[in-house]
Amino acid sequence: MLIVLLVVVVLALVVLGVLAYGLLGALGRLTREMAALQRDVAPVAAQLQQSLAAAAATRQRTPDA
């Protein structure tokens, strides 16, 4: 009976270890993907801000109709 309990505990620890390893790996991949996405989107966001600022400046210069 003691051997069965020991085997069950060891198997449970192995399964939990595999799950933790997989989750930590997925978290690392997600972190890298988010950093790459931010690098890719940064120029587009900067251009959008410039366009919005230019549109606001144009709107202020034009009289209301």
N, CA, C and O atoms as a Tripos MOL2 file, in Angstrom:
@<TRIPOS>MOLECULE
protein
  260   259    65     0     0
PROTEIN
NO_CHARGES

@<TRIPOS>ATOM
      1 N           0.8250   -1.2000    0.0000 N.3       1 MET1
      2 CA          0.0000    0.0000    0.0000 C.3       1 MET1
      3 C           0.8690    1.2640    0.0000 C.2       1 MET1
      4 O           0.5550    2.2450   -0.6740 O.2       1 MET1
      5 N           1.9430    1.2260    0.7500 N.am      2 LEU2
      6 CA          2.8350    2.3870    0.8290 C.3       2 LEU2
      7 C           3.5150    2.6460   -0.5150 C.2       2 LEU2
      8 O           3.7290    3.7960   -0.9010 O.2       2 LEU2
      9 N           3.8530    1.5670   -1.2250 N.am      3 ILE3
     10 CA          4.5100    1.7120   -2.5250 C.3       3 ILE3
     11 C           3.5460    2.3380   -3.5320 C.2       3 ILE3
     12 O           3.9500    3.1890   -4.3230 O.2       3 ILE3
     13 N           2.2950    1.9310   -3.5100 N.am      4 VAL4
     14 CA          1.2990    2.4980   -4.4210 C.3       4 VAL4
     15 C           1.1290    3.9830   -4.1490 C.2       4 VAL4
     16 O           1.0730    4.7830   -5.0840 O.2       4 VAL4
     17 N           1.0480    4.3570   -2.8900 N.am      5 LEU5
     18 CA          0.9030    5.7650   -2.5290 C.3       5 LEU5
     19 C           2.1180    6.5640   -2.9790 C.2       5 LEU5
     20 O           1.9790    7.6820   -3.4760 O.2       5 LEU5
     21 N           3.2980    6.0010   -2.8080 N.am      6 LEU6
     22 CA          4.5280    6.6700   -3.2180 C.3       6 LEU6
     23 C           4.5620    6.8530   -4.7370 C.2       6 LEU6
     24 O           4.9630    7.9090   -5.2260 O.2       6 LEU6
     25 N           4.1440    5.8340   -5.4770 N.am      7 VAL7
     26 CA          4.1260    5.9260   -6.9360 C.3       7 VAL7
     27 C           3.1180    6.9910   -7.3840 C.2       7 VAL7
     28 O           3.4000    7.7650   -8.2990 O.2       7 VAL7
     29 N           1.9640    7.0300   -6.7510 N.am      8 VAL8
     30 CA          0.9500    8.0350   -7.1070 C.3       8 VAL8
     31 C           1.4720    9.4390   -6.8420 C.2       8 VAL8
     32 O           1.2770   10.3350   -7.6640 O.2       8 VAL8
     33 N           2.1280    9.6450   -5.7140 N.am      9 VAL9
     34 CA          2.6720   10.9670   -5.3790 C.3       9 VAL9
     35 C           3.7510   11.3620   -6.3780 C.2       9 VAL9
     36 O           3.7840   12.5040   -6.8360 O.2       9 VAL9
     37 N           4.6320   10.4270   -6.7190 N.am     10 VAL10
     38 CA          5.7020   10.7330   -7.6670 C.3      10 VAL10
     39 C           5.1150   11.0610   -9.0480 C.2      10 VAL10
     40 O           5.5520   12.0130   -9.6950 O.2      10 VAL10
     41 N           4.1420   10.2870   -9.4930 N.am     11 LEU11
     42 CA          3.5150   10.5720  -10.7820 C.3      11 LEU11
     43 C           2.8000   11.9190  -10.7740 C.2      11 LEU11
     44 O           2.8560   12.6530  -11.7610 O.2      11 LEU11
     45 N           2.1370   12.2460   -9.6870 N.am     12 ALA12
     46 CA          1.4690   13.5420   -9.5910 C.3      12 ALA12
     47 C           2.4930   14.6750   -9.6610 C.2      12 ALA12
     48 O           2.2480   15.6860  -10.3190 O.2      12 ALA12
     49 N           3.6160   14.5190   -9.0010 N.am     13 LEU13
     50 CA          4.6590   15.5480   -9.0550 C.3      13 LEU13
     51 C           5.2440   15.6810  -10.4530 C.2      13 LEU13
     52 O           5.5440   16.7860  -10.9040 O.2      13 LEU13
     53 N           5.4040   14.5560  -11.1350 N.am     14 VAL14
     54 CA          5.9200   14.6050  -12.5070 C.3      14 VAL14
     55 C           4.9300   15.3310  -13.4170 C.2      14 VAL14
     56 O           5.3320   16.1650  -14.2280 O.2      14 VAL14
     57 N           3.6530   15.0220  -13.2880 N.am     15 VAL15
     58 CA          2.6380   15.6850  -14.1140 C.3      15 VAL15
     59 C           2.6030   17.1740  -13.8170 C.2      15 VAL15
     60 O           2.5330   17.9850  -14.7410 O.2      15 VAL15
     61 N           2.6500   17.5460  -12.5490 N.am     16 LEU16
     62 CA          2.6570   18.9710  -12.1950 C.3      16 LEU16
     63 C           3.9070   19.6640  -12.7260 C.2      16 LEU16
     64 O           3.8370   20.8090  -13.1720 O.2      16 LEU16
     65 N           5.0370   18.9890  -12.6830 N.am     17 GLY17
     66 CA          6.2660   19.5600  -13.2170 C.3      17 GLY17
     67 C           6.1890   19.7880  -14.7120 C.2      17 GLY17
     68 O           6.6320   20.8230  -15.2100 O.2      17 GLY17
     69 N           5.6240   18.8210  -15.4360 N.am     18 VAL18
     70 CA          5.4710   18.9680  -16.8830 C.3      18 VAL18
     71 C           4.5230   20.1220  -17.2000 C.2      18 VAL18
     72 O           4.7920   20.9110  -18.1060 O.2      18 VAL18
     73 N           3.4320   20.2250  -16.4720 N.am     19 LEU19
     74 CA          2.5010   21.3420  -16.6840 C.3      19 LEU19
     75 C           3.1600   22.6860  -16.4110 C.2      19 LEU19
     76 O           2.9890   23.6260  -17.1860 O.2      19 LEU19
     77 N           3.9050   22.7890  -15.3260 N.am     20 ALA20
     78 CA          4.5820   24.0420  -14.9880 C.3      20 ALA20
     79 C           5.6170   24.3990  -16.0550 C.2      20 ALA20
     80 O           5.7370   25.5600  -16.4460 O.2      20 ALA20
     81 N           6.3570   23.4060  -16.5180 N.am     21 TYR21
     82 CA          7.3590   23.6490  -17.5580 C.3      21 TYR21
     83 C           6.6940   24.1600  -18.8370 C.2      21 TYR21
     84 O           7.1860   25.0970  -19.4650 O.2      21 TYR21
     85 N           5.5960   23.5500  -19.2130 N.am     22 GLY22
     86 CA          4.8740   23.9850  -20.4100 C.3      22 GLY22
     87 C           4.3140   25.3810  -20.2630 C.2      22 GLY22
     88 O           4.3880   26.1830  -21.1940 O.2      22 GLY22
     89 N           3.7550   25.6800  -19.1030 N.am     23 LEU23
     90 CA          3.1890   27.0140  -18.8850 C.3      23 LEU23
     91 C           4.2670   28.0900  -18.8730 C.2      23 LEU23
     92 O           4.0700   29.1720  -19.4270 O.2      23 LEU23
     93 N           5.3950   27.8040  -18.2500 N.am     24 LEU24
     94 CA          6.4790   28.7890  -18.2350 C.3      24 LEU24
     95 C           7.0530   28.9960  -19.6360 C.2      24 LEU24
     96 O           7.4110   30.1160  -20.0010 O.2      24 LEU24
     97 N           7.1400   27.9340  -20.4090 N.am     25 GLY25
     98 CA          7.5960   28.0700  -21.7890 C.3      25 GLY25
     99 C           6.6350   28.9060  -22.6110 C.2      25 GLY25
    100 O           7.0560   29.7540  -23.3980 O.2      25 GLY25
    101 N           5.3430   28.6680  -22.4290 N.am     26 ALA26
    102 CA          4.3310   29.4470  -23.1560 C.3      26 ALA26
    103 C           4.3800   30.9100  -22.7360 C.2      26 ALA26
    104 O           4.2200   31.8000  -23.5710 O.2      26 ALA26
    105 N           4.5960   31.1630  -21.4680 N.am     27 LEU27
    106 CA          4.6960   32.5480  -20.9950 C.3      27 LEU27
    107 C           5.9000   33.2480  -21.6170 C.2      27 LEU27
    108 O           5.8100   34.4140  -22.0030 O.2      27 LEU27
    109 N           7.0200   32.5450  -21.7160 N.am     28 GLY28
    110 CA          8.2020   33.1210  -22.3550 C.3      28 GLY28
    111 C           7.9570   33.4390  -23.8200 C.2      28 GLY28
    112 O           8.3490   34.5000  -24.3040 O.2      28 GLY28
    113 N           7.3030   32.5100  -24.5320 N.am     29 ARG29
    114 CA          6.9970   32.7530  -25.9470 C.3      29 ARG29
    115 C           6.0360   33.9200  -26.1050 C.2      29 ARG29
    116 O           6.2000   34.7480  -27.0010 O.2      29 ARG29
    117 N           5.0380   33.9870  -25.2390 N.am     30 LEU30
    118 CA          4.0750   35.0880  -25.3120 C.3      30 LEU30
    119 C           4.7610   36.4270  -25.0580 C.2      30 LEU30
    120 O           4.4530   37.4140  -25.7260 O.2      30 LEU30
    121 N           5.6800   36.4710  -24.1070 N.am     31 THR31
    122 CA          6.4110   37.7030  -23.8080 C.3      31 THR31
    123 C           7.2280   38.1480  -25.0190 C.2      31 THR31
    124 O           7.2440   39.3300  -25.3640 O.2      31 THR31
    125 N           7.9060   37.1940  -25.6630 N.am     32 ARG32
    126 CA          8.6920   37.5380  -26.8530 C.3      32 ARG32
    127 C           7.8020   38.0090  -27.9970 C.2      32 ARG32
    128 O           8.1470   38.9570  -28.7020 O.2      32 ARG32
    129 N           6.6750   37.3620  -28.1810 N.am     33 GLU33
    130 CA          5.7510   37.7680  -29.2470 C.3      33 GLU33
    131 C           5.1820   39.1650  -28.9950 C.2      33 GLU33
    132 O           5.0360   39.9550  -29.9280 O.2      33 GLU33
    133 N           4.8650   39.4670  -27.7460 N.am     34 MET34
    134 CA          4.3320   40.7950  -27.4300 C.3      34 MET34
    135 C           5.3930   41.8750  -27.6620 C.2      34 MET34
    136 O           5.0730   42.9590  -28.1490 O.2      34 MET34
    137 N           6.6380   41.5900  -27.3200 N.am     35 ALA35
    138 CA          7.7100   42.5640  -27.5620 C.3      35 ALA35
    139 C           7.8970   42.7810  -29.0640 C.2      35 ALA35
    140 O           8.0840   43.9130  -29.5090 O.2      35 ALA35
    141 N           7.8460   41.7040  -29.8430 N.am     36 ALA36
    142 CA          7.9910   41.8430  -31.2970 C.3      36 ALA36
    143 C           6.8150   42.6120  -31.8900 C.2      36 ALA36
    144 O           7.0000   43.4320  -32.7890 O.2      36 ALA36
    145 N           5.6220   42.3570  -31.4000 N.am     37 LEU37
    146 CA          4.4460   43.0870  -31.8860 C.3      37 LEU37
    147 C           4.5600   44.5750  -31.5780 C.2      37 LEU37
    148 O           4.2230   45.4200  -32.4080 O.2      37 LEU37
    149 N           5.0380   44.8830  -30.3820 N.am     38 GLN38
    150 CA          5.1890   46.2970  -30.0130 C.3      38 GLN38
    151 C           6.2240   46.9720  -30.9090 C.2      38 GLN38
    152 O           6.0350   48.1160  -31.3250 O.2      38 GLN38
    153 N           7.3230   46.2650  -31.2100 N.am     39 ARG39
    154 CA          8.3260   46.8340  -32.1200 C.3      39 ARG39
    155 C           7.7490   47.0510  -33.5120 C.2      39 ARG39
    156 O           8.0690   48.0420  -34.1690 O.2      39 ARG39
    157 N           6.9010   46.1320  -33.9680 N.am     40 ASP40
    158 CA          6.3280   46.2620  -35.3030 C.3      40 ASP40
    159 C           5.2870   47.3680  -35.3810 C.2      40 ASP40
    160 O           5.1690   48.0310  -36.4110 O.2      40 ASP40
    161 N           4.5380   47.5780  -34.3190 N.am     41 VAL41
    162 CA          3.4350   48.5400  -34.3260 C.3      41 VAL41
    163 C           3.9070   49.9560  -34.0010 C.2      41 VAL41
    164 O           3.2200   50.9140  -34.3550 O.2      41 VAL41
    165 N           5.0360   50.1200  -33.3520 N.am     42 ALA42
    166 CA          5.4960   51.4380  -32.9150 C.3      42 ALA42
    167 C           5.5960   52.4460  -34.0690 C.2      42 ALA42
    168 O           5.1160   53.5680  -33.9100 O.2      42 ALA42
    169 N           6.1920   52.1090  -35.2180 N.am     43 PRO43
    170 CA          6.2540   53.1010  -36.3040 C.3      43 PRO43
    171 C           4.8670   53.4870  -36.8280 C.2      43 PRO43
    172 O           4.6280   54.6500  -37.1520 O.2      43 PRO43
    173 N           3.9660   52.5270  -36.9100 N.am     44 VAL44
    174 CA          2.6150   52.8270  -37.3950 C.3      44 VAL44
    175 C           1.8950   53.7390  -36.4130 C.2      44 VAL44
    176 O           1.2000   54.6690  -36.8250 O.2      44 VAL44
    177 N           2.0550   53.4820  -35.1190 N.am     45 ALA45
    178 CA          1.4230   54.3240  -34.1030 C.3      45 ALA45
    179 C           1.9860   55.7450  -34.1530 C.2      45 ALA45
    180 O           1.2390   56.7120  -34.0070 O.2      45 ALA45
    181 N           3.2910   55.8750  -34.3580 N.am     46 ALA46
    182 CA          3.8930   57.2030  -34.4450 C.3      46 ALA46
    183 C           3.3720   57.9510  -35.6730 C.2      46 ALA46
    184 O           3.0920   59.1480  -35.6030 O.2      46 ALA46
    185 N           3.2440   57.2490  -36.7820 N.am     47 GLN47
    186 CA          2.7210   57.8910  -37.9930 C.3      47 GLN47
    187 C           1.2620   58.2920  -37.7960 C.2      47 GLN47
    188 O           0.8470   59.3540  -38.2610 O.2      47 GLN47
    189 N           0.4890   57.4700  -37.1240 N.am     48 LEU48
    190 CA         -0.9060   57.7980  -36.8530 C.3      48 LEU48
    191 C          -1.0090   59.0360  -35.9690 C.2      48 LEU48
    192 O          -1.8610   59.8930  -36.2020 O.2      48 LEU48
    193 N          -0.1540   59.1380  -34.9630 N.am     49 GLN49
    194 CA         -0.1610   60.3260  -34.0990 C.3      49 GLN49
    195 C           0.1810   61.5730  -34.8970 C.2      49 GLN49
    196 O          -0.4380   62.6190  -34.7060 O.2      49 GLN49
    197 N           1.1570   61.4760  -35.7870 N.am     50 GLN50
    198 CA          1.5180   62.6240  -36.6180 C.3      50 GLN50
    199 C           0.3570   63.0290  -37.5240 C.2      50 GLN50
    200 O           0.0830   64.2160  -37.7010 O.2      50 GLN50
    201 N          -0.3160   62.0410  -38.0910 N.am     51 SER51
    202 CA         -1.4580   62.3410  -38.9620 C.3      51 SER51
    203 C          -2.5820   63.0000  -38.1800 C.2      51 SER51
    204 O          -3.2050   63.9420  -38.6680 O.2      51 SER51
    205 N          -2.8470   62.5210  -36.9810 N.am     52 LEU52
    206 CA         -3.8910   63.1250  -36.1530 C.3      52 LEU52
    207 C          -3.5330   64.5490  -35.7560 C.2      52 LEU52
    208 O          -4.3970   65.4260  -35.7320 O.2      52 LEU52
    209 N          -2.2570   64.7810  -35.4430 N.am     53 ALA53
    210 CA         -1.8260   66.1330  -35.0880 C.3      53 ALA53
    211 C          -1.9480   67.0690  -36.2920 C.2      53 ALA53
    212 O          -2.3710   68.2160  -36.1500 O.2      53 ALA53
    213 N          -1.5790   66.5780  -37.4710 N.am     54 ALA54
    214 CA         -1.7010   67.3960  -38.6750 C.3      54 ALA54
    215 C          -3.1670   67.6910  -38.9860 C.2      54 ALA54
    216 O          -3.4990   68.8060  -39.3910 O.2      54 ALA54
    217 N          -4.0280   66.7260  -38.8060 N.am     55 ALA55
    218 CA         -5.4580   66.9360  -39.0550 C.3      55 ALA55
    219 C          -6.0310   67.9530  -38.0710 C.2      55 ALA55
    220 O          -6.8450   68.7950  -38.4490 O.2      55 ALA55
    221 N          -5.6100   67.8760  -36.8200 N.am     56 ALA56
    222 CA         -6.0910   68.8300  -35.8200 C.3      56 ALA56
    223 C          -5.5920   70.2350  -36.1390 C.2      56 ALA56
    224 O          -6.3350   71.2050  -35.9820 O.2      56 ALA56
    225 N          -4.3380   70.3550  -36.5870 N.am     57 ALA57
    226 CA         -3.8040   71.6660  -36.9420 C.3      57 ALA57
    227 C          -4.5430   72.2300  -38.1570 C.2      57 ALA57
    228 O          -4.8290   73.4260  -38.2050 O.2      57 ALA57
    229 N          -4.8490   71.3900  -39.1240 N.am     58 THR58
    230 CA         -5.5860   71.8400  -40.3070 C.3      58 THR58
    231 C          -6.9960   72.2710  -39.9210 C.2      58 THR58
    232 O          -7.5070   73.2660  -40.4360 O.2      58 THR58
    233 N          -7.6100   71.5430  -39.0390 N.am     59 ARG59
    234 CA         -8.9730   71.8660  -38.6090 C.3      59 ARG59
    235 C          -8.9980   73.2130  -37.8790 C.2      59 ARG59
    236 O          -9.9630   73.9670  -38.0040 O.2      59 ARG59
    237 N          -7.9490   73.5140  -37.1240 N.am     60 GLN60
    238 CA         -7.9100   74.7960  -36.4020 C.3      60 GLN60
    239 C          -7.6960   75.9610  -37.3650 C.2      60 GLN60
    240 O          -8.2050   77.0580  -37.1350 O.2      60 GLN60
    241 N          -6.9440   75.7280  -38.4440 N.am     61 ARG61
    242 CA         -6.6730   76.7930  -39.4080 C.3      61 ARG61
    243 C          -7.8650   77.1000  -40.2920 C.2      61 ARG61
    244 O          -8.0200   78.2330  -40.7480 O.2      61 ARG61
    245 N          -8.7120   76.1100  -40.5420 N.am     62 THR62
    246 CA         -9.8530   76.3140  -41.4420 C.3      62 THR62
    247 C         -11.0290   76.8820  -40.6510 C.2      62 THR62
    248 O         -11.3650   76.3790  -39.5790 O.2      62 THR62
    249 N         -11.6440   77.9180  -41.1770 N.am     63 PRO63
    250 CA        -12.8200   78.4620  -40.4740 C.3      63 PRO63
    251 C         -13.9960   77.4880  -40.5640 C.2      63 PRO63
    252 O         -14.1120   76.7090  -41.5100 O.2      63 PRO63
    253 N         -14.8510   77.5570  -39.5640 N.am     64 ASP64
    254 CA        -16.0310   76.6890  -39.5560 C.3      64 ASP64
    255 C         -16.9990   77.1510  -40.6410 C.2      64 ASP64
    256 O         -17.1810   78.3490  -40.8610 O.2      64 ASP64
    257 N         -17.6110   76.1910  -41.3070 N.am     65 ALA65
    258 CA        -18.5340   76.5480  -42.3900 C.3      65 ALA65
    259 C         -19.9510   76.6300  -41.8920 C.2      65 ALA65
    260 O         -20.8620   76.9190  -42.6680 O.2      65 ALA65
@<TRIPOS>BOND
     1     1     2 1
     2     2     3 1
     3     3     4 2
     4     3     5 am
     5     5     6 1
     6     6     7 1
     7     7     8 2
     8     7     9 am
     9     9    10 1
    10    10    11 1
    11    11    12 2
    12    11    13 am
    13    13    14 1
    14    14    15 1
    15    15    16 2
    16    15    17 am
    17    17    18 1
    18    18    19 1
    19    19    20 2
    20    19    21 am
    21    21    22 1
    22    22    23 1
    23    23    24 2
    24    23    25 am
    25    25    26 1
    26    26    27 1
    27    27    28 2
    28    27    29 am
    29    29    30 1
    30    30    31 1
    31    31    32 2
    32    31    33 am
    33    33    34 1
    34    34    35 1
    35    35    36 2
    36    35    37 am
    37    37    38 1
    38    38    39 1
    39    39    40 2
    40    39    41 am
    41    41    42 1
    42    42    43 1
    43    43    44 2
    44    43    45 am
    45    45    46 1
    46    46    47 1
    47    47    48 2
    48    47    49 am
    49    49    50 1
    50    50    51 1
    51    51    52 2
    52    51    53 am
    53    53    54 1
    54    54    55 1
    55    55    56 2
    56    55    57 am
    57    57    58 1
    58    58    59 1
    59    59    60 2
    60    59    61 am
    61    61    62 1
    62    62    63 1
    63    63    64 2
    64    63    65 am
    65    65    66 1
    66    66    67 1
    67    67    68 2
    68    67    69 am
    69    69    70 1
    70    70    71 1
    71    71    72 2
    72    71    73 am
    73    73    74 1
    74    74    75 1
    75    75    76 2
    76    75    77 am
    77    77    78 1
    78    78    79 1
    79    79    80 2
    80    79    81 am
    81    81    82 1
    82    82    83 1
    83    83    84 2
    84    83    85 am
    85    85    86 1
    86    86    87 1
    87    87    88 2
    88    87    89 am
    89    89    90 1
    90    90    91 1
    91    91    92 2
    92    91    93 am
    93    93    94 1
    94    94    95 1
    95    95    96 2
    96    95    97 am
    97    97    98 1
    98    98    99 1
    99    99   100 2
   100    99   101 am
   101   101   102 1
   102   102   103 1
   103   103   104 2
   104   103   105 am
   105   105   106 1
   106   106   107 1
   107   107   108 2
   108   107   109 am
   109   109   110 1
   110   110   111 1
   111   111   112 2
   112   111   113 am
   113   113   114 1
   114   114   115 1
   115   115   116 2
   116   115   117 am
   117   117   118 1
   118   118   119 1
   119   119   120 2
   120   119   121 am
   121   121   122 1
   122   122   123 1
   123   123   124 2
   124   123   125 am
   125   125   126 1
   126   126   127 1
   127   127   128 2
   128   127   129 am
   129   129   130 1
   130   130   131 1
   131   131   132 2
   132   131   133 am
   133   133   134 1
   134   134   135 1
   135   135   136 2
   136   135   137 am
   137   137   138 1
   138   138   139 1
   139   139   140 2
   140   139   141 am
   141   141   142 1
   142   142   143 1
   143   143   144 2
   144   143   145 am
   145   145   146 1
   146   146   147 1
   147   147   148 2
   148   147   149 am
   149   149   150 1
   150   150   151 1
   151   151   152 2
   152   151   153 am
   153   153   154 1
   154   154   155 1
   155   155   156 2
   156   155   157 am
   157   157   158 1
   158   158   159 1
   159   159   160 2
   160   159   161 am
   161   161   162 1
   162   162   163 1
   163   163   164 2
   164   163   165 am
   165   165   166 1
   166   166   167 1
   167   167   168 2
   168   167   169 am
   169   169   170 1
   170   170   171 1
   171   171   172 2
   172   171   173 am
   173   173   174 1
   174   174   175 1
   175   175   176 2
   176   175   177 am
   177   177   178 1
   178   178   179 1
   179   179   180 2
   180   179   181 am
   181   181   182 1
   182   182   183 1
   183   183   184 2
   184   183   185 am
   185   185   186 1
   186   186   187 1
   187   187   188 2
   188   187   189 am
   189   189   190 1
   190   190   191 1
   191   191   192 2
   192   191   193 am
   193   193   194 1
   194   194   195 1
   195   195   196 2
   196   195   197 am
   197   197   198 1
   198   198   199 1
   199   199   200 2
   200   199   201 am
   201   201   202 1
   202   202   203 1
   203   203   204 2
   204   203   205 am
   205   205   206 1
   206   206   207 1
   207   207   208 2
   208   207   209 am
   209   209   210 1
   210   210   211 1
   211   211   212 2
   212   211   213 am
   213   213   214 1
   214   214   215 1
   215   215   216 2
   216   215   217 am
   217   217   218 1
   218   218   219 1
   219   219   220 2
   220   219   221 am
   221   221   222 1
   222   222   223 1
   223   223   224 2
   224   223   225 am
   225   225   226 1
   226   226   227 1
   227   227   228 2
   228   227   229 am
   229   229   230 1
   230   230   231 1
   231   231   232 2
   232   231   233 am
   233   233   234 1
   234   234   235 1
   235   235   236 2
   236   235   237 am
   237   237   238 1
   238   238   239 1
   239   239   240 2
   240   239   241 am
   241   241   242 1
   242   242   243 1
   243   243   244 2
   244   243   245 am
   245   245   246 1
   246   246   247 1
   247   247   248 2
   248   247   249 am
   249   249   250 1
   250   250   251 1
   251   251   252 2
   252   251   253 am
   253   253   254 1
   254   254   255 1
   255   255   256 2
   256   255   257 am
   257   257   258 1
   258   258   259 1
   259   259   260 2
@<TRIPOS>SUBSTRUCTURE
     1 MET1         2 RESIDUE 1 A MET
     2 LEU2         6 RESIDUE 1 A LEU
     3 ILE3        10 RESIDUE 1 A ILE
     4 VAL4        14 RESIDUE 1 A VAL
     5 LEU5        18 RESIDUE 1 A LEU
     6 LEU6        22 RESIDUE 1 A LEU
     7 VAL7        26 RESIDUE 1 A VAL
     8 VAL8        30 RESIDUE 1 A VAL
     9 VAL9        34 RESIDUE 1 A VAL
    10 VAL10       38 RESIDUE 1 A VAL
    11 LEU11       42 RESIDUE 1 A LEU
    12 ALA12       46 RESIDUE 1 A ALA
    13 LEU13       50 RESIDUE 1 A LEU
    14 VAL14       54 RESIDUE 1 A VAL
    15 VAL15       58 RESIDUE 1 A VAL
    16 LEU16       62 RESIDUE 1 A LEU
    17 GLY17       66 RESIDUE 1 A GLY
    18 VAL18       70 RESIDUE 1 A VAL
    19 LEU19       74 RESIDUE 1 A LEU
    20 ALA20       78 RESIDUE 1 A ALA
    21 TYR21       82 RESIDUE 1 A TYR
    22 GLY22       86 RESIDUE 1 A GLY
    23 LEU23       90 RESIDUE 1 A LEU
    24 LEU24       94 RESIDUE 1 A LEU
    25 GLY25       98 RESIDUE 1 A GLY
    26 ALA26      102 RESIDUE 1 A ALA
    27 LEU27      106 RESIDUE 1 A LEU
    28 GLY28      110 RESIDUE 1 A GLY
    29 ARG29      114 RESIDUE 1 A ARG
    30 LEU30      118 RESIDUE 1 A LEU
    31 THR31      122 RESIDUE 1 A THR
    32 ARG32      126 RESIDUE 1 A ARG
    33 GLU33      130 RESIDUE 1 A GLU
    34 MET34      134 RESIDUE 1 A MET
    35 ALA35      138 RESIDUE 1 A ALA
    36 ALA36      142 RESIDUE 1 A ALA
    37 LEU37      146 RESIDUE 1 A LEU
    38 GLN38      150 RESIDUE 1 A GLN
    39 ARG39      154 RESIDUE 1 A ARG
    40 ASP40      158 RESIDUE 1 A ASP
    41 VAL41      162 RESIDUE 1 A VAL
    42 ALA42      166 RESIDUE 1 A ALA
    43 PRO43      170 RESIDUE 1 A PRO
    44 VAL44      174 RESIDUE 1 A VAL
    45 ALA45      178 RESIDUE 1 A ALA
    46 ALA46      182 RESIDUE 1 A ALA
    47 GLN47      186 RESIDUE 1 A GLN
    48 LEU48      190 RESIDUE 1 A LEU
    49 GLN49      194 RESIDUE 1 A GLN
    50 GLN50      198 RESIDUE 1 A GLN
    51 SER51      202 RESIDUE 1 A SER
    52 LEU52      206 RESIDUE 1 A LEU
    53 ALA53      210 RESIDUE 1 A ALA
    54 ALA54      214 RESIDUE 1 A ALA
    55 ALA55      218 RESIDUE 1 A ALA
    56 ALA56      222 RESIDUE 1 A ALA
    57 ALA57      226 RESIDUE 1 A ALA
    58 THR58      230 RESIDUE 1 A THR
    59 ARG59      234 RESIDUE 1 A ARG
    60 GLN60      238 RESIDUE 1 A GLN
    61 ARG61      242 RESIDUE 1 A ARG
    62 THR62      246 RESIDUE 1 A THR
    63 PRO63      250 RESIDUE 1 A PRO
    64 ASP64      254 RESIDUE 1 A ASP
    65 ALA65      258 RESIDUE 1 A ALA
